[in-house]
């Protein structure tokens, strides 16, 4: 019986050697836990390739630093645990990366929302709020303001007939009251038909269809809007009469065709507008249109001839 016992002792001796070797490693004689500062540095380095571009870089860097600080605060007993040979510090890296990703996503949401508000603020004064929200959902502020494009547009000009001569005989406050009533009513109808208000030039209103968002029936919508502007005349006249103001009348010119559209102007002041012969022709149509009459170009008529009845007039010179 003693011989098998000796063989068992010999086997245990081999296991004891392995246990001593493992103990040597775990006793930090050859392998030790790196300092906390080194692990934080590695975590920052690992997070560096993941950072977004542009303005997100500084936010992401701040998120990493805040995350590492938070991770250190969450594990205040790290030194004590190390003293007990429990390797807790290596958990800092995955904890930091997960928390940094959370901070980064939150920061990205804040910045994207800020971009949306910029777009809505820029286009809110030109277009119906529904369109400005759609623009904010589909484009960044850089895409909206940095480039123009050539596209098919429908332009509409609305102008009060004889207003310059009439205003010279009116009080300044009455002139402004008339203009305000007229612009309020006309603008509301343009936005109702999803038109983009290009500009106000005195008593003239310039509106665009098919920009900044695509509208397949832009010519038809502009013509239908023009009919509404004419039909609204009695309402405007009643409002002016109730305030003791003189009646006014307006003519409308509409033309469709290619034009360049985008935000144009100086670095300090931009305006969303359109340029080209299509725009100039629409302005000429408006200048010769009789009171409460809509003049449209041939291209506009071709686009919506199934829905409107017109009379042919002599071409404008």
C-alpha positions in Angstrom: 0.0 0.0 0.0 2.9 2.3 0.7 4.1 2.2 -3.0 0.9 3.6 -4.5 1.0 6.2 -1.8 4.5 7.3 -3.0 3.2 7.4 -6.6 0.4 9.7 -5.5 2.9 12.0 -3.7 5.0 12.2 -6.9 1.9 13.2 -8.9 1.0 15.9 -6.3 4.5 17.2 -6.5 4.0 18.0 -10.2 0.8 19.8 -9.6 2.4 21.8 -6.8 5.1 23.0 -9.2 2.4 24.3 -11.6 0.5 25.9 -8.7 3.7 27.7 -7.6 4.3 29.0 -11.1 0.7 30.4 -11.3 1.2 31.9 -7.8 4.3 33.6 -9.0 2.4 35.2 -11.9 -0.5 36.2 -9.7 1.8 37.6 -7.0 2.8 40.3 -9.5 6.4 39.1 -9.7 6.3 39.0 -13.5 2.9 40.3 -14.6 1.3 43.3 -12.9 -1.7 45.5 -13.3 -1.0 48.7 -15.2 -1.4 52.0 -13.5 -4.8 53.6 -13.7 -3.5 56.6 -15.7 -2.1 54.2 -18.4 -5.5 52.5 -18.7 -7.3 55.8 -19.1 -4.8 56.9 -21.8 -5.4 53.6 -23.7 -9.2 54.2 -23.4 -8.8 57.6 -24.9 -6.7 56.2 -27.7 -9.2 53.5 -28.5 -12.0 56.1 -28.6 -10.1 58.4 -30.9 -10.7 56.5 -34.3 -14.4 56.4 -33.5 -14.9 60.1 -33.2 -17.2 61.8 -35.7 -16.0 64.5 -38.0 -16.5 68.3 -37.9 -18.1 70.0 -34.8 -18.7 66.6 -33.2 -15.0 66.1 -32.4 -14.8 68.5 -29.5 -18.0 67.2 -28.1 -16.9 63.6 -28.4 -13.6 64.4 -26.8 -15.3 66.1 -23.9 -17.6 63.1 -23.6 -14.6 60.7 -23.3 -13.0 62.9 -20.6 -16.3 63.1 -18.7 -16.7 59.4 -19.1 -13.3 58.5 -17.7 -13.9 60.9 -14.7 -17.3 59.2 -14.1 -15.7 55.7 -14.4 -13.1 56.7 -11.7 -15.9 58.0 -9.5 -17.9 54.8 -9.9 -15.0 52.7 -8.8 -13.5 54.6 -5.8 -12.3 51.3 -4.2 -10.1 50.3 -7.1 -6.8 50.7 -5.1 -8.1 48.6 -2.2 -9.3 45.9 -4.6 -5.9 45.8 -6.3 -4.3 45.4 -2.9 -6.4 42.3 -2.5 -5.1 41.1 -6.0 -8.5 41.4 -7.6 -8.0 42.7 -11.1 -10.8 45.3 -11.4 -9.0 48.2 -13.2 -9.1 46.5 -16.7 -12.8 46.9 -16.6 -12.3 50.7 -17.0 -11.7 50.4 -20.7 -15.0 48.7 -21.7 -17.0 50.8 -19.2 -15.4 54.0 -20.6 -16.1 53.0 -24.2 -19.8 52.2 -23.5 -20.4 55.3 -21.5 -18.5 57.4 -24.1 -20.7 56.0 -26.8 -23.8 57.0 -24.8 -22.5 60.5 -24.3 -21.6 60.7 -28.0 -25.1 59.6 -29.1 -26.7 62.2 -26.8 -24.4 64.9 -28.1 -25.1 63.9 -31.7 -28.9 64.2 -31.0 -28.4 67.7 -29.6 -26.4 68.9 -32.6 -28.7 67.3 -35.2 -31.7 69.0 -33.4 -29.8 72.3 -33.6 -29.3 71.8 -37.3 -33.0 71.2 -37.7 -33.9 74.4 -35.9 -31.5 76.4 -38.1 -33.1 75.1 -41.2 -36.6 75.8 -39.9 -35.5 79.3 -38.9 -34.0 80.1 -42.3 -37.0 78.8 -44.3 -39.8 79.5 -41.8 -40.0 83.0 -43.2 -40.3 81.8 -46.8 -42.5 78.7 -46.8 -45.3 76.9 -45.0 -44.1 75.5 -41.6 -44.8 72.0 -43.0 -42.3 72.5 -45.8 -39.6 73.9 -43.5 -40.0 70.9 -41.2 -39.6 68.6 -44.2 -36.5 70.5 -45.3 -35.1 70.1 -41.8 -35.7 66.4 -41.8 -34.0 65.8 -45.1 -31.1 68.3 -45.3 -28.4 69.8 -43.1 -27.8 73.5 -42.8 -24.7 73.2 -45.1 -26.6 71.5 -47.8 -29.4 74.1 -47.7 -27.2 77.2 -47.7 -24.0 76.4 -49.5 -25.0 75.6 -53.1 -27.5 76.7 -55.8 -29.1 74.5 -58.4 -30.8 74.9 -61.8 -34.3 73.4 -62.0 -37.7 73.9 -63.5 -39.6 76.5 -61.5 -42.9 78.3 -61.6 -42.6 82.0 -60.7 -45.5 84.2 -59.7 -45.5 88.0 -59.3 -48.3 89.9 -57.6 -48.4 93.7 -57.7 -50.9 96.4 -56.7 -52.1 98.5 -59.6 -51.3 102.2 -59.3 -50.3 102.0 -55.7 -47.3 104.3 -56.0 -49.4 107.3 -57.2 -52.1 106.4 -54.6 -49.7 106.2 -51.7 -48.3 109.7 -52.4 -51.7 111.2 -51.4 -52.1 109.0 -48.3 -50.8 109.3 -44.8 -47.7 107.2 -44.0 -49.6 105.1 -41.4 -52.4 104.5 -43.9 -50.0 103.3 -46.6 -48.5 100.8 -44.1 -52.0 99.7 -43.0 -53.0 99.0 -46.6 -49.8 97.1 -47.4 -50.0 95.1 -44.3 -53.5 94.0 -44.9 -52.7 93.1 -48.5 -49.5 91.2 -47.7 -51.1 89.3 -44.9 -54.0 88.0 -47.1 -51.8 87.3 -50.2 -49.1 85.6 -48.2 -51.5 83.3 -46.4 -52.9 82.0 -49.7 -49.4 81.5 -51.2 -48.4 79.4 -48.2 -51.7 77.5 -48.4 -50.8 76.4 -51.9 -47.2 75.4 -50.7 -45.6 78.3 -52.5 -42.2 79.7 -51.4 -42.2 83.4 -50.8 -39.1 84.7 -52.5 -39.3 88.4 -51.5 -41.5 91.5 -50.9 -40.5 94.5 -53.0 -42.7 97.3 -51.8 -46.2 96.2 -52.8 -44.9 93.4 -55.0 -44.8 89.8 -53.9 -42.6 87.2 -55.6 -43.4 83.5 -55.0 -41.7 80.3 -56.2 -43.0 76.7 -56.8 -40.9 73.6 -57.1 -38.2 75.0 -54.8 -36.8 74.3 -52.3 -38.7 71.0 -52.4 -39.8 69.2 -55.6 -43.5 69.7 -56.6 -44.6 67.7 -59.6 -47.6 69.9 -60.3 -46.0 73.2 -59.5 -47.5 75.1 -62.5 -51.0 74.0 -61.6 -50.6 74.9 -57.9 -49.4 78.4 -58.9 -52.3 79.0 -61.2 -54.8 77.8 -58.6 -53.2 80.0 -56.0 -53.6 82.9 -58.4 -57.3 82.2 -58.8 -57.6 82.3 -55.0 -55.7 85.6 -54.9 -58.3 87.1 -57.3 -61.2 85.6 -55.4 -59.9 87.0 -52.1 -60.3 90.5 -53.5 -63.7 91.1 -51.9 -62.4 90.1 -48.5 -59.4 92.5 -48.7 -61.6 95.3 -49.9 -64.1 94.8 -47.0 -61.3 94.8 -44.4 -59.8 98.0 -45.9 -63.2 99.7 -46.0 -63.9 98.8 -42.3 -60.7 100.7 -41.5 -61.5 103.7 -43.6 -58.8 102.8 -46.2 -59.1 103.1 -50.0 -59.7 100.0 -52.1 -56.8 98.4 -54.1 -56.5 96.1 -57.0 -53.7 93.8 -58.2 -52.5 92.0 -61.2 -50.7 88.6 -61.4 -48.0 87.2 -63.8 -47.0 83.5 -63.8 -44.3 81.8 -65.9 -42.6 78.4 -65.8 -39.2 77.3 -67.0 -35.6 76.7 -65.9 -33.9 79.0 -63.4 -31.1 79.0 -60.8 -32.4 78.9 -57.3 -30.5 79.0 -53.9 -29.4 81.2 -51.1 -27.7 84.3 -52.6 -26.2 87.4 -51.2 -23.3 88.6 -49.1 -21.6 86.6 -46.2 -23.7 88.7 -43.7 -27.1 88.5 -45.5 -28.5 85.7 -47.5 -31.7 85.5 -49.4 -33.4 82.4 -50.9 -34.2 83.5 -54.5 -34.3 82.6 -58.2 -32.5 84.1 -61.1 -32.9 83.7 -64.9 -35.1 84.6 -67.9 -38.0 82.7 -66.5 -38.1 85.1 -63.5 -37.8 88.2 -65.7 -40.6 87.0 -68.0 -42.9 86.4 -65.1 -42.2 89.9 -63.8 -43.1 91.4 -67.3 -46.3 89.4 -67.3 -47.2 91.0 -64.0 -46.4 94.5 -65.1 -48.9 94.4 -68.0 -51.6 92.3 -66.3 -54.8 94.3 -65.9 -56.4 94.6 -62.4 -57.6 91.2 -61.1 -56.2 89.4 -64.1 -53.7 86.5 -64.3 -51.3 86.4 -67.2 -49.5 83.1 -67.7 -46.7 81.9 -70.1 -47.0 79.2 -72.7 -45.0 76.7 -70.7 -47.3 77.2 -67.7 -50.3 76.7 -69.8 -48.9 73.6 -71.3 -48.4 72.1 -67.9 -52.0 72.7 -66.7 -54.1 73.2 -69.8 -56.4 70.3 -68.9 -57.5 72.2 -65.8 -57.7 75.9 -66.8 -59.6 78.0 -69.4 -57.7 80.9 -70.9 -57.8 83.6 -73.5 -54.8 84.2 -75.7 -53.3 87.7 -75.6 -50.7 89.5 -77.5 -47.2 88.6 -76.5 -45.4 91.0 -74.1 -42.6 93.0 -75.7 
